[in-house]
């Protein structure tokens, strides 16, 4: 629906929308400066909104009936100046390690509970303007507002903003009915995202349980959970006795802008190669030299030996090179199935072995010579294939639901960009 727009300091917005400054809209509240160590998730009389939770856990709206907000260990530690929050209050994180600084959450459904804003936050309360619940939470996290905040960010390693700096940022005030409809649409998307997140979380918990139950624990020869039809005890052999392996040690290869993708320890994730987390390449003419110890085949299993130690992935492309701090395993044919081995290396029983055998101070690592001597337990080859397929199916379900969550998250961002600026008229 086409609507009449006007040009303002924050861009084109509908003619019937108003604009007022942050200073005009809000009065600042006092927060406390108690560290995370003074909080717990078990209970207390006063809840405390920590800036780290605003940045990583809470959305645009802090639903006090559903979201878990830590309690202060001792409510008497609060200073007399710390002000108790109420519904509609905004809390901004004034510190972050990236450009998420300024992320805000709106207090919603607080009820009779007492809650305060904590360390590195800017709590504020509306003093001018009419706003429906949640509108300000969505607006303050929209691109149109965050772009106003970024020029006022200071710091190099740690980014921060001040109350004074953001006082002249601008708040859009649509008519109440339009606010209400926009909030309703975005809240429905949020509801869908919450449900998808729950499904992903439950699937991941179920997978962790399977990794514990489907592999023998504490020196036993059979797992607690097993498919019908299999009863033989599992074998115990050293990794180096049932697998071919290559330890990609040596000097760091020369990197290029394009060429053969170089898989580093950063790319090795929870069973798969993440090609987006780090993108490094080597020249095609250097490939043979870099991979002279052994080229990867589809299905080979990778494990990182340091920074981080114990991450596992399975090769899904031959057009890759492997960097330092990665060891490639390939199970002997009809002895150890590679997909089974991937999941075994990810299991708690093997990760516990790695934790015991690894060494180092700040950076934990394990030598290839030690890793090859560690025991792998395995059943008959047919049962290995069955276990690998079952766990791979779980991984696929997790991936599909995570992709759905990511898709709707992107849709929400696009919707916020269009709705919060009034480009799309819903009423």
Secondary structure, DSSP 8 states (H G I E B T S, - for coil): ----EEEETTEEEETT-EEEEHHHHEEE-------GGGEESS--SEEEE-HHHHHHT--SEEETTTS---EES-GGGS-TT-----TT-EEEE-EESSTTTT-EEEEE--TT-EEEE-TTEEEEEE-SS---TTHHHHHHTSHHHHHHHHTT-B-SSSEE--TTGGGG-EEEE--HHHHHHHHHHHHHHHHHHHHHHHHHHHHHHHHHHHHHHTS--TT-SS-SS--TT-----EEEEHHHHEEEEE--SS----BSSSEEEE-GGGB-EESB-SSS---EE-GGGHHHHTTT----TT-EEEEEBSSEEEEEE---SSEEE-TTEEEEEE-TTTS-HHHHHHHHHSHHHHHHHHHH-B-SSS-B--HHHHTTSEEEE--HHHHHHHHHHHHHHHHHHHHHHHHHHHHHHHHHHHHHHHTTTSS---
